[in-house]
């Protein structure tokens, strides 16, 4: 019996050894590497070295390492590796270049021109912040403007070489709302040579703003601010205007009194406007002689009261209180008249064509 028991134990032990051997050598592969291969260091993964998809070494086709065919090689297409001024590899040409994407560029040239693999200022408007927000794609340089439409300031409406600059002509102001005329580099509503924006009214030559005074509506010795307001006046007529707006003075001290429409001497002078006045016009015509009055003694307002034979109670009732006197004129008592030096300063027909009496002469 002892012998029989010993034989059974040996038999069970032998069976266990055989089972372990079967597991170790198996069929040449692991069904579960994590569980089985721990028991046998000789376990080889399936299809190793035969082009499988999970191979990690050798020359496996489709694998990830070494010199794998069709995989993502860990080795750059450029050899030796790229660095320095040309840190990026152009895999197509297998050459080292400045950049293949924007990420390779920085500083003052943050964009990559993939056409020639160089870093540039810009490839599109979005590359250009700040005061030069637009990209000139012909030069790849950030600019302030590419056309006049990009320049919206009245003082810099012309796009010149990528920079907004002062206007040079009216066309440079076409994109500025309500200010389509150019004057000395600035876009304005109107100029004396171009009053088209004023709808028939004059343009103030000082402010370059349209007035409410119709052109050719102001008569001789009436107040004005532009040549074109005067009857027969035209600031851009090339010298043929009959009248223009000029500045006048009053009194012995020649104090500035105002601006008035006067006939040009070249057009012919008539009473009571036969005292020459030399002046430049308000709209910029050069100085020349105009048919005027004795500015030291009287004013246009007083002359107009004389012409109208205005009734008066005292001197200050005439000429707005400047340059007029209240006298008997002809057969009419208490009428506005003016001091005079000669009959040429008085009306051309009686009454008022005489400059008397000798002591304090006036027109009557």
Protein Blocks (a to p, Z undefined) as FASTA:
>chain_A
ZZmmmmmmmmmmmmmmmmmmmmmnmnopafblklmmmmomkbccehihnlpakbcghjbe
hiabhjbehiacfbdfbdcddehjllbccfklopacfbfbfklgghjllbccfknopacf
bfbfklmghjllbccfknopacfbfbfklpccfklmbcgehiacddfbfklmmmpghiac
ceehiacfbdfklmklnnopacdfklopacfbdehkbcehiacfbfklpghiafkloopa
fbdcddddedjkopafbdcddddfklopadfblbccddddfkopacdddddddfklmcfk
lmmmmmnopacfbfklgghlpopacddehjbghiaddddfbfklmcfbdehiaccdfklg
cdZZ
